[in-house]
Amino acid sequence: MSRPRSPLPNDLPDAFSTRDARALGVPTWRLRTDELVSPFRGVRVLAASIVPDLTSERHLLQRIAHVYPVLAEGAFLSLSAAAAVWQIPLPRRQYDFLDVSVVNPRRPTRLTGVTAHRVEPGLVNVVEHNGYRVTDPASTWAQLATRLELYDLVAAGDAVVLDKQPAGPYHRDDIGSPPLGTLHDLHDAARPRRPKRSLLRRALPLVRTNAWSRPESHLRLLLVDAGLPEPELNYNIGDETGHWVKCVDLAYPEWRIAIEYQSAYHRTADQYSRDVSALAELARLGWYCIQVTSAHVFTYPHMAVSMVTDAIDAQQQRPLFARLKPQLPA
């Protein structure tokens, strides 16, 4: 006959350490019931609170919440774990790392499933954010140079300094949160003695404050590396009367070329309908509209470059009057 379950103390969160539970009088047998699971040594989590089938980023955030109660004194989230907390985009494979650091000479956390690090004093700034001790955005970006290649390091920097402006004069509610950091912060983080400092110095001149997504950053860099001019980012286009039509992801206004990255966001019925109408209006106004997907950017990048190059050639051959209709400034 099984023992009747006593309720857990209200002071315990969904994820807690067994040490905290025992301090509140929870008996050992109660911590072994099937109502609780143990994702890490010394941790118990209410089984009902675990969310299955999460995206890679959200799964890492769930793991962070589970391990945090048993981190050693002075430990803090870093690298991929810190990027997830700050919502700095990473390649999917990087979300497999639950990174926890300490400053030398502290001893790093040793737990199965945790990637432990020891950093030298003065190389990172640690702050409190969303209830976690975590490296600040600029320090996180600088640490990521040890993991990321150039394009993704630039995309991470773009996310840190993103100062999102409204997508058109009628969308003032489309302004995002304040930037996580400034270009000055990134320059300061790429200080001497920093691992991979040469890569950081290569990335810094390529960081922009108006790149809204990782694919946009990759596509911009692909085009520039192919010898094409740098496109405008998130460019507002209007019709002959000055009425706003659409904010396109990337644009070459001088050739009236609009480039749109088609992500999962664009697959909703309402958004798809708005996009079709807007792109039809842009075509009427003489704009050459290119739609690219993740395959064009990440798997077959030469295709994205070819599409844009062909569009520039086509637009340059059009009659001049077809490319000089009034438009809103970016």
C-alpha positions as CSV (number, residue, x, y, z in Angstrom):
1,M,0.0,0.0,0.0
2,S,1.5,3.3,-1.1
3,R,1.8,6.2,1.4
4,P,-0.6,9.1,1.0
5,R,1.2,12.0,-0.7
6,S,1.5,15.1,1.3
7,P,1.4,18.4,-0.6
8,L,4.8,20.1,-1.4
9,P,5.4,23.3,0.5
10,N,4.2,26.4,-1.4
11,D,7.6,27.9,-1.1
12,L,9.0,25.4,-3.6
13,P,9.0,26.5,-7.3
14,D,8.4,24.0,-10.1
15,A,12.2,23.2,-10.2
16,F,14.0,23.1,-6.8
17,S,17.0,21.5,-5.2
18,T,16.6,18.5,-2.9
19,R,18.6,20.5,-0.3
20,D,16.0,23.3,-0.3
21,A,13.2,20.7,-0.1
22,R,14.7,19.0,2.9
23,A,15.3,22.3,4.6
24,L,11.5,22.9,4.4
25,G,10.8,19.5,5.9
26,V,10.1,17.4,2.8
27,P,10.9,13.8,3.5
28,T,13.3,11.8,1.2
29,W,10.6,9.4,0.1
30,R,8.4,12.2,-1.1
31,L,11.2,13.4,-3.4
32,R,11.2,9.9,-5.1
33,T,7.5,9.9,-6.1
34,D,6.6,9.8,-9.8
35,E,5.1,13.3,-9.5
36,L,8.7,14.5,-9.6
37,V,11.5,14.0,-12.1
38,S,15.2,14.6,-11.7
39,P,16.8,16.2,-14.9
40,F,20.0,16.9,-13.0
41,R,21.6,15.5,-9.8
42,G,20.2,17.2,-6.8
43,V,17.2,18.7,-8.7
44,R,13.5,17.8,-8.6
45,V,11.0,19.2,-11.1
46,L,7.2,18.8,-11.1
47,A,6.6,16.4,-14.0
48,A,3.5,18.2,-15.0
49,S,5.5,21.5,-15.5
50,I,7.7,20.0,-18.2
51,V,6.8,21.2,-21.7
52,P,7.5,18.6,-24.5
53,D,8.4,19.3,-28.1
54,L,9.8,22.7,-27.6
55,T,12.0,24.5,-30.2
56,S,15.8,24.1,-29.6
57,E,16.0,27.5,-28.0
58,R,13.1,27.1,-25.7
59,H,14.2,23.6,-24.7
60,L,17.5,25.1,-23.6
61,L,15.7,27.7,-21.6
62,Q,13.7,24.9,-19.9
63,R,16.9,23.0,-19.1
64,I,18.4,26.3,-17.7
65,A,15.4,26.7,-15.4
66,H,15.8,23.2,-14.2
67,V,19.6,23.3,-13.4
68,Y,19.7,26.8,-11.9
69,P,18.7,25.8,-8.4
70,V,21.9,23.7,-7.9
71,L,24.5,25.9,-9.5
72,A,27.5,26.5,-7.4
73,E,28.0,29.8,-5.6
74,G,29.5,32.4,-8.0
75,A,28.4,30.4,-11.1
76,F,26.7,32.2,-14.0
77,L,25.2,31.4,-17.4
78,S,27.4,32.1,-20.4
79,L,27.9,31.4,-24.1
80,S,24.9,29.6,-25.6
81,A,23.0,29.5,-22.4
82,A,23.4,33.3,-22.0
83,A,22.5,33.8,-25.6
84,A,19.2,31.9,-25.1
85,V,18.4,34.1,-22.0
86,W,19.0,37.3,-24.0
87,Q,17.3,35.9,-27.2
88,I,20.4,36.3,-29.3
89,P,20.0,34.0,-32.3
90,L,22.3,31.0,-32.8
91,P,22.6,28.1,-35.2
92,R,20.4,25.3,-34.0
93,R,23.3,23.0,-33.0
94,Q,24.5,25.6,-30.5
95,Y,21.4,25.2,-28.3
96,D,22.7,21.8,-27.3
97,F,25.2,23.5,-24.9
98,L,24.1,24.4,-21.4
99,D,27.1,26.6,-20.5
100,V,27.9,27.6,-17.0
101,S,31.0,29.6,-16.0
102,V,32.9,30.7,-12.9
103,V,35.7,33.3,-12.6
104,N,39.1,31.8,-11.9
105,P,40.1,30.6,-9.3
106,R,36.6,29.3,-8.4
107,R,35.9,25.7,-9.2
108,P,33.5,25.2,-12.2
109,T,30.1,23.4,-11.8
110,R,30.4,19.7,-12.5
111,L,27.1,18.2,-13.6
112,T,26.2,15.8,-16.3
113,G,24.6,17.8,-19.1
114,V,26.3,21.0,-18.2
115,T,29.3,22.5,-20.1
116,A,31.5,24.0,-17.5
117,H,33.9,26.9,-18.0
118,R,36.4,28.9,-16.0
119,V,37.1,32.5,-17.2
120,E,39.8,34.9,-16.3
121,P,38.9,37.9,-14.1
122,G,37.9,41.0,-16.0
123,L,37.0,39.3,-19.2
124,V,33.2,39.2,-18.7
125,N,30.5,41.3,-17.0
126,V,27.9,39.4,-15.0
127,V,24.4,40.9,-14.4
128,E,21.0,39.7,-13.1
129,H,18.4,39.2,-15.9
130,N,15.1,37.4,-15.6
131,G,16.1,35.9,-12.3
132,Y,19.5,34.5,-13.6
133,R,23.1,35.5,-13.1
134,V,24.3,35.8,-16.7
135,T,27.0,37.4,-18.8
136,D,25.8,40.7,-20.1
137,P,24.9,40.9,-23.9
138,A,28.3,42.3,-25.0
139,S,30.3,39.8,-23.0
140,T,28.1,37.0,-24.3
141,W,28.7,38.1,-27.9
142,A,32.5,38.2,-27.3
143,Q,32.5,34.7,-25.7
144,L,30.5,33.4,-28.7
145,A,33.5,34.1,-30.9
146,T,35.0,30.8,-29.6
147,R,32.0,28.9,-31.0
148,L,30.6,30.8,-34.1
149,E,31.9,31.5,-37.6
150,L,31.9,35.0,-38.9
151,Y,28.4,35.3,-40.3
152,D,26.8,34.0,-37.2
153,L,29.0,36.2,-35.0
154,V,27.8,39.2,-37.0
155,A,24.2,38.1,-36.7
156,A,24.6,37.8,-32.9
157,G,26.1,41.3,-32.8
158,D,23.2,42.6,-34.9
159,A,20.8,41.2,-32.4
160,V,22.6,42.8,-29.5
161,V,22.5,46.3,-31.0
162,L,19.1,46.0,-32.8
163,D,17.3,49.3,-32.6
164,K,14.1,48.2,-34.3
165,Q,12.1,51.0,-36.0
166,P,8.4,50.8,-37.0
167,A,7.6,49.0,-40.2
168,G,5.9,51.9,-41.8
169,P,4.2,55.1,-40.6
170,Y,1.1,53.3,-39.6
171,H,2.7,50.6,-37.5
172,R,4.1,52.6,-34.5
173,D,3.4,49.6,-32.2
174,D,6.0,47.6,-34.2
175,I,8.9,49.1,-32.2
176,G,10.8,46.4,-30.3
177,S,12.5,46.5,-26.9
178,P,15.5,48.9,-26.4
179,P,18.8,47.6,-27.7
180,L,20.5,45.1,-25.5
181,G,23.8,47.0,-26.0
182,T,25.6,49.4,-28.2
183,L,28.3,49.2,-30.8
184,H,30.6,50.8,-28.2
185,D,29.8,48.0,-25.8
186,L,30.8,45.4,-28.4
187,H,34.0,47.3,-29.1
188,D,34.8,47.3,-25.4
189,A,34.1,43.6,-25.1
190,A,36.6,42.8,-27.9
191,R,39.3,43.8,-25.5
192,P,42.9,42.6,-25.5
193,R,43.5,39.1,-24.0
194,R,40.1,38.1,-25.3
195,P,40.1,34.6,-27.1
196,K,39.4,35.0,-30.8
197,R,39.9,38.7,-30.7
198,S,40.9,38.8,-34.3
199,L,37.6,37.3,-35.3
200,L,35.8,39.8,-33.1
201,R,37.6,42.7,-34.8
202,R,36.6,41.3,-38.2
203,A,33.0,41.1,-37.2
204,L,32.7,44.5,-35.6
205,P,32.6,46.7,-38.9
206,L,29.9,44.3,-40.3
207,V,27.5,44.7,-37.4
208,R,24.3,46.8,-38.2
209,T,21.6,48.2,-35.9
210,N,18.6,47.5,-38.1
211,A,18.9,43.8,-39.0
212,W,15.8,42.1,-37.6
213,S,16.8,38.4,-38.0
214,R,19.7,36.0,-38.4
215,P,18.7,35.1,-42.0
216,E,18.6,38.8,-42.9
217,S,22.2,39.2,-41.5
218,H,23.4,36.1,-43.5
219,L,21.8,37.3,-46.7
220,R,23.3,40.8,-46.4
221,L,26.8,39.3,-45.9
222,L,26.4,36.8,-48.7
223,L,25.5,39.6,-51.2
224,V,28.4,41.9,-50.0
225,D,30.9,39.0,-50.1
226,A,29.8,38.3,-53.7
227,G,30.8,41.8,-54.7
228,L,27.3,43.4,-54.7
229,P,26.6,46.7,-53.0
230,E,25.3,46.4,-49.4
231,P,21.4,46.5,-49.5
232,E,19.2,48.7,-47.3
233,L,17.7,46.8,-44.4
234,N,14.0,46.9,-43.6
235,Y,13.2,49.5,-46.2
236,N,9.8,51.3,-46.2
237,I,8.3,51.6,-49.7
238,G,5.3,53.9,-50.7
239,D,3.2,54.4,-53.8
240,E,2.8,57.5,-56.0
241,T,0.7,59.3,-53.4
242,G,3.0,58.6,-50.5
243,H,0.8,55.9,-49.1
244,W,2.9,53.2,-47.3
245,V,2.9,49.8,-49.1
246,K,5.4,47.5,-47.4
247,C,8.6,47.3,-45.3
248,V,10.8,44.9,-47.2
249,D,13.6,42.9,-45.5
250,L,16.3,44.1,-47.9
251,A,16.3,46.5,-50.8
252,Y,18.3,48.2,-53.5
253,P,16.2,51.4,-53.9
254,E,18.3,52.7,-56.8
255,W,17.3,49.6,-58.9
256,R,13.9,49.1,-57.3
257,I,14.7,45.6,-56.1
258,A,13.0,44.3,-53.0
259,I,14.1,41.1,-51.2
260,E,11.9,39.2,-48.8
261,Y,12.9,36.3,-46.6
262,Q,10.0,33.9,-46.3
263,S,10.0,32.4,-42.8
264,A,7.4,30.5,-40.8
265,Y,5.9,33.9,-39.8
266,H,4.8,34.4,-43.4
267,R,2.9,31.1,-43.5
268,T,-0.1,32.3,-41.5
269,A,-3.2,32.9,-43.7
270,D,-3.5,36.6,-42.7
271,Q,0.2,37.4,-43.2
272,Y,0.3,35.5,-46.5
273,S,-2.7,37.4,-47.8
274,R,-1.1,40.8,-46.8
275,D,2.2,39.8,-48.4
276,V,0.6,38.8,-51.7
277,S,-1.3,42.1,-52.0
278,A,1.7,44.1,-51.1
279,L,4.0,42.3,-53.5
280,A,1.5,42.8,-56.3
281,E,1.4,46.5,-55.6
282,L,5.2,46.7,-55.5
283,A,5.3,45.0,-58.9
284,R,2.8,47.6,-60.3
285,L,5.1,50.3,-59.0
286,G,8.1,48.9,-60.9
287,W,9.8,47.0,-58.1
288,Y,11.4,43.6,-58.9
289,C,10.5,41.4,-55.9
290,I,12.7,38.5,-54.9
291,Q,11.5,35.9,-52.4
292,V,14.1,33.7,-50.7
293,T,13.9,30.9,-48.2
294,S,16.2,29.3,-45.7
295,A,17.4,26.9,-48.4
296,H,18.6,29.8,-50.5
297,V,20.4,31.4,-47.6
298,F,21.9,28.5,-45.7
299,T,22.0,25.5,-48.1
300,Y,22.4,27.0,-51.6
301,P,23.7,30.5,-51.0
302,H,24.9,30.8,-54.6
303,M,21.2,30.7,-55.7
304,A,20.4,33.8,-53.5
305,V,23.3,35.7,-55.1
306,S,22.3,34.6,-58.6
307,M,18.7,35.7,-58.1
308,V,19.8,39.2,-56.9
309,T,22.4,39.6,-59.6
310,D,19.9,38.6,-62.3
311,A,17.4,41.1,-60.8
312,I,20.0,43.9,-61.0
313,D,20.7,43.1,-64.6
314,A,17.0,43.0,-65.5
315,Q,16.3,46.3,-63.7
316,Q,19.2,48.1,-65.3
317,Q,17.8,47.2,-68.8
318,R,14.3,48.6,-68.0
319,P,13.2,52.0,-69.4
320,L,14.3,54.7,-67.0
321,F,10.8,56.0,-66.3
322,A,9.8,52.6,-65.0
323,R,12.3,52.8,-62.2
324,L,11.9,56.4,-61.1
325,K,8.4,56.5,-59.5
326,P,8.0,58.4,-56.2
327,Q,8.6,56.4,-53.0
328,L,8.8,56.9,-49.3
329,P,12.3,57.4,-47.8
330,A,13.6,54.5,-45.7
